[in-house]
């Protein structure tokens, strides 16, 4: 989701809202946290509220970690997957 203004961000989020509840649609959004955190109003919490699943990915040395921080399936919450590259 690229946007140059607050209005564009709100328009993009509105577009996402139109898909909520559509079980036929599966979408993945990759969000650059460094970039999104520079926006002065709370876009990240809003996106996290809209998402059914959130996976945070980090690279630590030669290891990549994916942690499921939110899932509709409660058994997956806080599941961590580690990959060595």
C-alpha positions in Angstrom: 0.0 0.0 0.0 1.8 3.1 -1.2 0.4 6.5 -0.4 1.6 10.0 -0.5 -0.9 11.6 1.8 -3.2 10.9 4.8 -6.2 11.0 2.4 -4.7 8.3 0.2 -3.9 6.1 3.2 -7.5 6.4 4.4 -8.7 5.6 0.9 -6.5 2.5 0.7 -7.8 1.3 4.1 -11.4 1.9 3.0 -10.6 -0.4 0.0 -9.4 -3.1 2.4 -12.6 -2.7 4.4 -14.7 -3.6 1.4 -13.1 -7.1 1.4 -13.7 -7.9 5.1 -15.9 -11.0 5.5 -15.2 -12.3 1.9 -14.1 -15.9 2.6 -13.2 -16.4 -1.0 -10.4 -13.8 -0.8 -7.0 -14.5 0.6 -4.6 -11.5 0.5 -1.1 -10.9 1.9 0.2 -7.4 2.7 3.8 -6.7 3.5 4.2 -3.6 5.6 7.5 -1.8 6.2 7.2 -1.0 9.9 10.0 1.6 9.7 8.1 3.5 7.1 4.6 3.1 8.6 5.8 4.2 12.0 6.8 7.5 10.6 3.2 8.4 9.8 1.8 10.6 12.6 -1.5 8.9 13.0 -2.1 5.3 14.1 -2.2 3.4 10.8 -0.5 0.3 12.1 -3.0 -0.4 14.9 -5.8 0.0 12.4 -4.3 -2.4 9.9 -3.6 -4.9 12.7 -7.3 -4.7 13.8 -8.4 -5.4 10.2 -6.2 -8.4 9.8 -7.2 -11.9 10.6 -3.6 -13.0 10.9 -0.4 -11.1 11.6 3.0 -12.6 11.0 6.0 -10.5 12.0 9.3 -11.4 10.2 12.8 -10.5 11.4 16.2 -11.3 10.3 18.7 -12.0 13.1 22.2 -12.8 11.8 21.8 -15.8 9.4 18.4 -16.7 10.9 15.0 -15.5 9.7 12.2 -15.7 12.3 8.5 -15.5 11.7 6.2 -15.1 14.7 2.4 -15.3 14.4 1.3 -12.5 16.7 -2.4 -12.7 15.8 -4.5 -15.5 14.3 -8.1 -16.4 14.0 -6.9 -19.9 15.1 -5.9 -19.3 18.7 -3.5 -22.3 18.7 -1.3 -20.5 16.2 -0.9 -17.4 18.3 2.8 -16.8 19.3 4.0 -19.7 17.1 7.6 -19.0 16.1 9.2 -20.4 13.0 13.0 -20.2 12.5 14.8 -20.6 9.2 18.6 -20.6 8.8 19.8 -19.2 5.5 
